[in-house]
Amino acid sequence: MSRIRSVAASALEVNRRTVLAAAGAVSLSAGVGYVLRPTDSQAATTEAPVAQSRQAAAAAALAPYTKGTTLASVAAPRNSSGYRRLGDGPGWGRVVRGELAAPKSGRAGRRTALAAFVQFTDLHLQDVQHPLRLEYMRSRDVHSWRPHEALTVPGAVSLVERVNALRGAPVTGAPLHFVMTTGDNTDNNAHSELEWFMKVMSGGRITPNSGDPKHYEGVQSSGLKLYWQPDSALRDGDKALGFPQLKGFLAAAIREVRSPGLKLPWYSTVGNHDALPLGCYGSHGDPYLAEAAIVGKKLFSVSAADAHKLQDAIKNAKDPKGSGYRDFLKAHARSMRSVTPDEKRAPYTQADYLKAHLDPAHQGLGPVGHGYSSANLDAGTQYYAFRISDDVIGISLDTTDAGGHYEGSIGTAQLNWLDRTLKDNKSYAVLFSHHTSKTMDNTRPDPARPGERRHSGAEVISVLSAHANVLAWVNGHIHKNVITPHQASGGRSFWEISTASHVDYPHLARIIELVDNKDGTISVFTTLIESAAPHRTDFADLSQTGLAALYRELAFNAPGANKALAGSADDRNTELMLKKG
């Protein structure tokens, strides 16, 4: 009987907090070092989601909702060799991790929910016909080009559909408050991709095509055996491994897709592929690349030796401004093929990125700007803080380095702002960024702020460890599930939660729940989800849903794909224990 009363009390507490949290409504700060008051327009747009959340909270059945999560089922291969077809597999269990605090018995009956939200990361929506893409590096590294890349848009829409179908959080049953996407939302820093991303998230009709409005003009219709030629009977390298011939695949891949948009508010964090051309060349780099993006010439193949030289230059940051890539393209000008020019492929700027988020056409369920504000636009920043619930704030960092290269860092102004934000807000805090702590080792100066020092992930950890209210640092970039405990002196600690991408198999996103166990500990629950597409595919089904299912299966079979990106059981569905600060 006492347990029934405890659960009922917990449900009432969840409802109360949900009313205050549902929209994550008001931005605390827009990365300019002071607290912003919501404008009239912001207040108007956030009132409706809060009112809706009150109604939802009152009606919600607060029971764990595991349907559609990897606790229930995970895609798994049905055959053991060759091209492997997928089907329904057993779910992944939950692992309790006590490195930072010991779990206490009876906590399930005492706990109250602090917040529940969803993380997307590394969607990599791709304009696969873009002239600057590096597909030809596949002659050196087979995974430099993936056979499923033409399906990133229907794959992402199916992930939105999965979140919309969730009826509550998998542990507490609490309504989900928002979705945060932690960067690399686009792939080539192209205006075409940015438009697709905004419509995937907020709803709309998307035609994932550029150049010729009626025909695909990329590597998959090139007749080159280096790439899977789905519509052709050509015995290419991927078909030799069992990939099918699918007539009509390319026409289907560039057909209009409809996204319902998220039925939750959503926030955005910037990644290196969003900020930098090809994710690696400086935002103030060689102007030749901006012109090459829109003209009617595209390089389809180079020798393995040439591909190796280019790959080495990118990996070792030998060409951060892209002048070497300019010379590479010019040297291969005679090998280029003609394609239809398209100005929508031009690279977008930081201001373009912010304006797209602030555009009322892409508001969805808000909030206005999806975390960003006009203050960000004025200051030229892409970091901010926001209220998740009455007990929790969120902090979104910009870890991209405008000087070039795909690894990250942050400037002194942002690091100081982070420290002040944590000091001035006594609520619990969750940090969001694109890069992980270990991949923030690129301290090249920002061309726009040449005198400002850049700081590594270790320095960010030092700042976070000085504050007892930090619970988690949530990020992506490495395309792999990894959960890392960080223990500081004085008992202060937090968890770093890195989540796999939605472009490389297993195509996952993550639900995160924060709960107070009412015993001196806090639990951070992580639960992975796949898209709503069925695990089983049908080669004859080239509908939007059928393509989303193929997206997963083709990714599983991609030559050279890393089969360890799902991580270990300790990195998937977990309960992460913390001592209350």
TIRO-186050 format. One record per residue: x negated, z, y negated of N, C-alpha, C in turn; residue in one letter. Coordinates in steps of 0.2 Angstrom, whole numbers, plus 5000, padded with zeros to 4 digits. Atoms other than C-alpha are relative to their C-alpha. Layout:
! TIRO-186050
XZYXZYXZYA ...
This chain:
! TIRO-186050
499650005006500050005000499650004994M 500450005006498650044988499649944999S 500350075001497849874991500549964997R 499550045003499449794987500150014992I 500049985007499549884970499449974997R 500750025003497649844967500149924999S 499950075001498049654970500449984995V 499550025005499549654959499750024993A 500349985006498549744945499549954998A 500550055001497149614947500449944998S 499750065002498449474945500250014993A 499850005007499149544929499450004995L 500650005005497349564922499849925000E 500150075000497049384927500449964995V 499650035004498549324918499950024993N 500149985007498149424902499449964998R 500650045003496349344901500149935000R 499950075000496949174905500449984994T 499650025006498149174890499449994994V 500550005005496549204879499549955001L 500550054998495449084888500149935001A 499850064997496348934893499749944996A 500350065004495748814879499350014998A 500749995002494048894876500049984992G 499850045006494748854859499549994994A 500450015006493648894844499350005001V 500850005000491848844842499750064996S 500349955003490848994838499449974995L 500650025004489348894831499949935002S 500250074998488848714830499349984999A 500750015000487048734831499749994993G 500350005007486648754812499950074998V 500249935001486348944813500550044997G 499549955002487949014807500749995003Y 499350014997489749044813500549964996V 499550045004491048914809500750035001L 499349985000492848954805500349935002R 499750064998494048824814500449974994P 499650045005494748694802500750005002T 499250004999496648674800500149955006D 499950054995496448524812499850035007S 500249974994495548624825500550055002Q 499549954999496848764824500649975003A 499450034997498248644827499949975007A 500150034993497448554842499950055005T 500149954994497048714851500650045001T 499449964999498748804848500449985006E 499650034995499648684860499750025007A 500249984994498448714875500150075002P 500049934998498448904873500850015001V 499249994999500448894872500149985007A 499950024993500448794888499750045005Q 500349964996499248904896500350075001S 499649944999500349054893500649995005R 499550024995501748964902499750005007Q 500450014993500548914916499850075003A 500349934998499849094917500650045003A 499449964998501649174918500249975007A 499750034994502149054932499549995006A 500550014995500449044942500150055006A 500049954994500449114960499250015000A 500749985000498749204959499850015007L 500349994994498149174976499449955001A 500550055000496549084981500249935002P 499850074999496648894981499449965002Y 500650034998495448814992500149935002T 499950074998496348654996499649954995K 500450055004495248504990499350024999G 500649985001493748604990499549995006T 500450004995492248605001500050065005T 499949954995492748765009500549985005L 499550034996494148665017499749955005A 500350064996493248505022499549964996S 500550045003491748395018499949945004V 500150064997491448215021499450005005A 500649994995490348195037500049935004A 500050064996489748045047500450005006P 499750014993490747985062499649975005R 500450034995489447885071499250024998N 500749975001487547935073499549954998S 500550045002486647775069500249944997S 499850065004486547615059500450024993G 499649995006487747605044500650055003Y 499649954997488747765046500650014996R 499349995004490647785042500150075000R 499949935001491247945035500750015002L 499349984998492748045040500050084998G 499949935002493348225038499550045004D 500549964997492048355042500250074999G 499949935001492048545043499850024993P 500249975006492048645027499350045000G 500649965000490548745021500250074998W 499849935002490748935021499650034994G 500249975006490349055007499450055002R 500649964999488649145006500050054995V 500149955005488449314997499350014999V 500849995002486749324988499950074996R 500049935003486249504984499350014997G 500749985002484449474977500050044993E 500049975006484949534960500550064999L 499649944999486249664965500350015007A 499749994993486949744981500749995000A 499250005000488749694985500350075003P 499749944998489849844987500749995003K 499450014996491249864999500650014996S 499449995004493049844993500149974994G 500050035007492649744978500549945000R 499550055000493849604983500750034998A 499349975002495349724980499950034993G 500049985007494649784963499949954995R 500250045005494049634955500549974995R 499650045005494749554939499649944998T 500350075002494449374933499850014993A 500250005006493449354918500049924997L 500050085001493349154918500049965006A 500150054994493549004929500049934997A 500150065003492948834925499749955005F 500350064996492248664932499549974997V 500550045002490648584930499949935003Q 500250064998490348404931499349994998F 500750025002488548334930499849935002T 500350064997487648174931500449955002D 499650054998489048054932499749935000L 500450065001487847914926500549945001H 499650065000489247794922499649944998L 500550055001488347624923500349934998Q 499950075001488547454915499549965004D 500550034995487747374930499749934998V 500250075002487547204921499550004994Q 500449995006486547274907499349975000H 500750034999484947174903499450045001P 500549955000483847324901499950045007L 500049964994484147394918499449995004R 500750014996482647424930500149995007L 499950014993483447364946499449975004E 500550044997481947254950499450055003Y 500449954997480947414953500150025007M 499949994993481747414970499549975004R 500550034996480347304976499450055001S 500549954999479247454974500350075004R 499749944998480447604977500849985002D 499350034998482047554987500650044997V 499549965003483047694979500149994992H 499950015008482747634961500649964999S 499350035001484347534964500450025005W 499549984995485847594973500649955001R 499450054999487147484982500650014997P 499449985002488547584976500150004992H 500049985007488147584957500649964996E 499450045004489547454952500650045000A 499449964999490847594957500050074997L 500049945003490347734946500650024996T 499449985004491947724935500550025005V 499449984996493247724949499850075004P 500249944997492147864957500150064996G 499949945004492247974942500750014998A 499349995001494047944939500350045006V 499849974994494348004957499850085000S 500249935001493348164952500550034995L 499549985004494548184938500750025003V 499449994996496048164950499950065004E 500049944996495348304961500150064996R 500049945004495148424947500850014998V 499350005002496948384941500550035006N 499649984994497548424959499950075001A 500149934999496848594959500550054997L 499549955002498148734957499850074998R 500349945002496948874953499350005003G 500749994997495248944957500050025007A 500049994993494748954975499950085002P 500149934998494349144975500550044996V 499549965004495449224961500749975000T 499350045001496849094960500149994993G 499950015007496649104941500049934998A 500050075003497048944931499349994998P 500750025003495448844927500149994993L 500050005007495048854909499849944997H 500350065003494048694906499549975005F 500550044997492848564912499450004995V 500650015004491048564906499649945003M 500450054997490048404909499350014997T 500749985002488148444909499549944999T 500450065002487448274903499949955005G 500050074997486948104909500749985002D 499350034999488748054907499949935000N 500150085000488147874904499349995003T 500650024996486647784912499549974995D 500550045003485847664900500150014992N 499949985007486347744883500349944996N 499750065003487447594880500750024997A 499349995003489047584869500649995005H 499550014994490047514884500150065004S 499949944995489647664895500350064996E 499749955004490047784881500750004999L 499350015000491747714879500350015007E 499749994993492047714898500050085001W 500049924999491547904898500550034997F 499549975003492647954885500749995003M 499350024997494147864893500150045007K 499949974994493747934910500250074999V 499949935001493748114903500750014997M 499449985004495248104891500649955002S 499550044998496247964899500049934997G 500050075003496447774896499949955006G 500150064996496247604903499349984999R 500750015001494447554907499949935004I 500250064996493747384912499250005000T 500749994999492047424919499649935001P 500350065000491347254915499749994993N 500350035006490247174901499749935001S 500250074999489647004897500649955001G 499550044998490746874905500650045001D 499449964999492546944904500349995007P 499650024993493046854921499550005006K 500450014995491446854931499450055000H 500549955000490146984937499349955000Y 500650045001488346924932499450045001E 500549954999487247064939499649985007G 500450024994486047074954500349995006V 499750014994487347084967500349935001Q 499850074998487846904965499449954998S 500650045002486046844962499749965006S 500250034994485746784980499350025002G 500749974998484146894981500150055005L 500049964994483846974997499850084999K 500249945002483147124988500650054999L 499449965001484947184984500649985005Y 499450014996486547204994500549954996W 499650055003487547044991500750005004Q 499449984996489347104996500449945001P 499550055000490346944993499749945004D 500350054997489046835002499850015007S 500350004993488546795020499350015000A 500750005000486746805015499850065004L 500349944996485746915027499550044995R 500449975005485047025013499750075004D 500449944997483947185016500550055002G 499549944998485447305016500549985006D 499650034994486547195028499650015006K 500449994994485047205040500150075002A 499949934998485347395040500750025001L 499349994998487247375043500550004995G 499550015005488047355026500449945001F 499650054998489547255027500149944995P 499850065005490047085019500850024998Q 499449995002491547125008500249954995L 499850055005492346975000500550034995K 499549975006493147014983499750064998G 500349945002492047164981499950004992F 500250005007491347114964500549994995L 499450015004492947054957500450064999A 499649945000493747214962499650064996A 500449955004492247314954500150004993A 499950015007492547244937500750004998I 499350005002494447254937500150064996R 499849945004495347374926500150065004E 499949944997495347554931500450054995V 499649965005496647684924499850075002R 500249935000496047864921500650044998S 499549965002497447994920499750054994P 500349955005496248104909500050075003G 500049934998495848284913500650044997L 499449965002497348404913499850074998K 500349945002496148534906499649984994L 500550025005495148544890499449995003P 500750014997493448484892499550004994W 500650005004491748504884499449965002Y 500650044999490148404883499350024999S 500749985001488348434885499649935001T 500450065000487048294881499450005005V 500650014996485748224894499649954998G 500550055002484248114893500349935000N 499750074999485247964899500549994994H 499650015005486447994885499649994993D 500450005007485148014871499549955000A 500650045000483747894876500249935004L 500050064996483747714881499750005007P 500250004993483647704900499850075002L 500249934999483447894899499350024999G 500749995000481647884896499649984993C 500350025006481247794880500250034993Y 499949965006481147884863500649974996G 499450025004482747874852499849964994S 500350045006481647804838499549965003H 500550054996480747684850500049934997G 500150075002480347504849500749964999D 499450035002481747404840500149945004P 499950064996481447254852500550025006Y 499649984994482347354866500850004998L 499350015003483947364855500249935000A 499850075000483947174853500149985007E 500050034993483547144871500650025004A 499449984997485047244876500649965000A 499350045001486347124869499949935001I 500150074999485546954871500149985007V 499850034994485846834885499549995005G 500550004995484346864896499950065004K 500149944995484046974911499549995005K 500550014995482647004922500350035007L 499749984993483147014941499550025005F 500549994994481547024951499350004997S 500750005001479647064949499650025006V 500449984994478247094961500050075001S 500149934999477947264969499550034996A 500649985004476347274960500250024993A 499849995007477147254943500550054999D 499549955000478547364947499750075001A 500449935000477247504952499750024993H 500349995007476447484935500550034995K 499549985004478047504926500250075002L 499749934997478647654937499550054998Q 500549955002476947744934500050014993D 500049985007477047724915500650044998A 499449965001478847794915499950075003I 500149944997478447934927499550054996K 500549965003476847994918500049994992N 499950005007477547964900499549974996A 500550045003476247834896500349964994K 499750055004477547734886500650034997D 499449975002478747854877500449964995P 499750045005479147734863500349935003K 499750064997479547584874499649944999G 500350065002478247464867499749975006S 500350034994477447444884500549965004G 499450034997479147404891500249934997Y 499950065004479347274877499549955003R 500550054998477747194882500149985007D 499850024993478247194901500549955000F 499550055000479847104897499849934997L 500350075003478946974886499649975005K 500450034995477746944900500449975005A 499650034994479146904912500649964997H 499550045003480146804900500249945003A 499950064996480046644910500450015006R 499749994994480746734925500750034999S 499349985002482346794916500549955001M 499450044999484046724920500550014994R 499650005006485346684907500750045002S 499449964999486846804906500449994993V 499650005006488246814894499850064995T 500249945005487746914878500650044999P 499449965002488747064873499750064996D 500249955005488547174858500250075002E 499849934998489447324867499450035004K 500549974996487847344877499450034996R 500549975005486847404861499950075002A 500149935000486147574862500450044995P 499649965005487147714854499550054997Y 500449955003486347844842500350075001T 499749935000486648034841500650004996Q 499450005004487848004827500649975004A 499450044996488847874838500350055005D 499849964995488848004852500550054997Y 499649945003489548144841500749974997L 499450035003490848024832500549985006K 499550024995491547964849500350075003A 499749944998491848144854500550034995H 499649985005492648184837500649954999L 499550055001493748024838500750025003D 499349984997495648074840500249965006P 499850054994495847924852499750035006A 500349974994494748024864500150085001H 499949925000495448204861500250025007Q 499849974994496348224878500450064998G 499749935001496848404879499550044996L 500549975005495448444867499550045003G 499949995008494648544859499849944996P 500250055005494348434844499250005001V 500750014999492548364847499750025006G 500249984994492448434864499450045000H 500649955001491248574858499749984993G 500450025006490448464844500550004994Y 499650005006491048474826499649964995S 500350045005490748384810499450034997S 500649975002489448514806499449985004A 500550034996488448444821499849944997N 500250075003488548274813499650014994L 500349995006488048334796499250035001D 500649974999486548434803499549965005A 500350044995486048304816499850045006G 500149964994486148434831500549985005T 499650004994486948434848500150065004Q 499949944997487048614852500550044997Y 499449965003488548734849500150065005Y 499749954996489348894856500850004999A 499350005000491148924860500350065004F 499749944997492349054866500449985006R 499750024993492749044885500650055001I 499449955000493849204885499850064996S 500149945004493949374877499450035002D 500549974998492549424887499349965001D 500550044998491449274889499949944994V 500250065004490549144877499749955004I 500450064997489848974882499549984995G 500550035005488248904874499849945003I 500250064998487848724876499449984996S 500650015003486048674873499949925000L 500350075000485248504869499350005002D 500750004997483748494880499649935000T 500350065000483348314878499549994995T 500650015005481748264869500049934997D 499950075003482048124857499349964999A 500650045000480148084857499949965006G 500150054994480348004874499950045007G 500149974993480248044893500650035003H 499449984997481548104905500050085001Y 500049934999481048284906500150034993E 499849975006481548404892499750064997G 500349945003481248544880500550014994S 499649995006482048624864499550024994I 500449985006481448644846500150074998G 500049945002481048804838500750024996T 499449985003482648804827500550015005A 499549994994483748784843499850075004Q 500249944996482748924852500250064996L 499949945004482949044837500850015000N 499350005000484848994836500350035006W 499849974994485049034854499950085000L 500149935000484249204852500550044996D 499549975005485349244837500750005003R 499350014997486949184846500150065005T 499949954994486649304861499950074997L 500149945003486149444849500750024996K 499549995004487649424838500750015004D 499450004996488949404852499950055006N 500149954994489149554864500349985006K 499650024994490249464876499549975005S 500450044995489549394892499949934998Y 500250075002488649224890499949965006A 500250054995488549074901499749944996V 500450055003487248944896500149935003L 500050074997487448754899499549964997F 500550055002486148624898500049945005S 500150054995485648464906499450015004H 500649994996483848504911500050075003H 500149944997483448644923499450034996T 500649975003482148774918499349975002S 500750034998480748694928499949934998K 500150075003481148514921499950004992T 500150005007480948574903499250014999M 500750005001479048534902499749954996D 500250055004479048394890500050024993N 500049975007478548464873499749954995T 500150065005478248294864500450024994R 499649995006478748314846500649954999P 499450045002480448254840499849964994D 500250045006480048104828500450024994P 499649985006481448174816499850064998A 500249935002480648344816499350015002R 500750014997478748304818499650074999P 500349945001478248474812500250065004G 499749954997479348574823499750015008E 500249994994478648654839500549995006R 499550004994479548614856499850055005R 500149954996479748744869500349995007H 499950024993479748744888500650045003S 499549964996481048814901499850075001G 500249934999479948964904500150044993A 499949975006480149004885500750024999E 499349995001482048984886500250065005V 499949954995482049104902499850074996I 500249945004481049234891500550024995S 499549995004482349224878500750035003V 499449984996483849244890499950075003L 500249944997482949384899500050064995S 500049955005482949484883500750034998A 499349985001484849494883500450025006H 499749984994485849594895500749975001A 499350034999487449494892500049935004N 500050074997486849324900500150015008V 499850004993487649294917499749945004L 500250064997487149114921499849954996A 500350065003486248964916500249945005W 499750064996487248804922499749944998V 500350075002486348634923500049955005N 500050054995486048474932499349975000G 500650045001484748334930499649995007H 500450014994483848354947500449975006I 499650034995485348284957500050045006H 500049964994485248434969500350074999K 499749935001486148594972499450055001N 500549954999484948734969500250064996V 499849945004485348914964499450055000I 500649965000483949024958500150074996T 499949935004483949214953499450014995P 500649985005482949264938500150074998H 500149935001482449444937499650024994Q 500449985005481849524921499950075000A 500149935000481149694917500650034997S 499449965003482349834913500749985004G 499450014996483549774926500549944998G 499650065003484149614916499949955005R 500150064995484449464927500649954999S 499550055000485449304928499949955005F 500150054995485749164940500049934996W 500050075003485248984936500349955006E 499550044996486548864944499949934999I 500150075001485948684946500449965005S 499550034996487248564953499849935001T 500150074998487048394962500449954996A 499750055005487548234953500649975003S 499450044997489048124955499849935000H 500250074999488047964957499650005007V 500450004993486948014973500450045004D 499749964995487748074989499750075000Y 499350004998488548194991500650004995P 499550015005489448164975500450074998H 499749945001489848344970500150034993L 499949975006490548444956500150085002A 500049934998490648634955500550054996R 499649955003491948774951499650065000I 500349935001491248934944500550054998I 499549955002492249094943499550064999E 500349945002491649254934500550065001L 499649954999492349414940499750074999V 500249935001492149604936500250045006D 499849964994492149704952500250074999N 499749935002492549864943499650055004K 500449954997491049954952499349994998D 500750015003489549914941499749945001G 500350074999489349734947500549954998T 499650065002489949564942499849955006I 500150064995490149414955500149944996S 499950075002489849234950500149965006V 499850054994490749124963499949934998F 500150075001490248944965500349975006T 499750044995491248824975500049934998T 500150085001490848634977500749965001L 499550054999492148494976499849935000I 500150075000492148314980500649974996E 499450035004493248184972500650005005S 499350004996495048154978500049945005A 500050064996494547994987500050025007A 500049994993494947995006499350005003P 500750014997493348025017500049945004H 500050064996493847885028500149944995R 499950065004493647705021500349955004T 499750064997494447545024499749944996D 500350065004493447385020500549954997F 499550045003495047295017500350034994A 499749975005495547415004499650004994D 500450015006494847364987500450024994L 499649975005496147464977499550054996S 500449955004495547594964499850055004Q 500249954995495647724977499649985006T 500550024995494847624990499349994998G 500750015003493347584979499750074999L 500349935001493147774975499850025007A 500349984994493047804994499449965002A 500650044998491847664997499450024996L 500549985004490847734982499650065004Y 500449944996490447894993499749975006R 500350024994490147805009499449954999E 500650045002488947675001499550044998L 500549955002488047814993499750045006A 500349974995487847905009499549965004F 500450054996487047745017499549974996N 500450045004486047695002499250015003A 500749994998484247655008499650044996P 500549965004482947785003500450064997G 499649945003484347914998499750065003A 500349934998483748094998500650035004N 499449974996484848175012500050084999K 500049925001484448355006500350024993A 499749985007485348344989500550055000L 499549955000486748454995499750075000A 500449945000485448594996500250045006G 499849964995485548735008500650044999S 499449965000487048855012499950054994A 500149955005486348974999500149974993D 500050045007486448834985500749974999D 499450035000488248784989500650044998R 499549965002489748894990499850075001N 500449945000489149064985500450064996T 499849955005489549234978499350034998E 500749985003488049284967500150074996L 499949935003487949474963499550014994M 500449985006487349544946500250074999L 499949945003487249714939500349994993K 499750015007488349744924499550034995K 500449985005487349754908500250054996G 
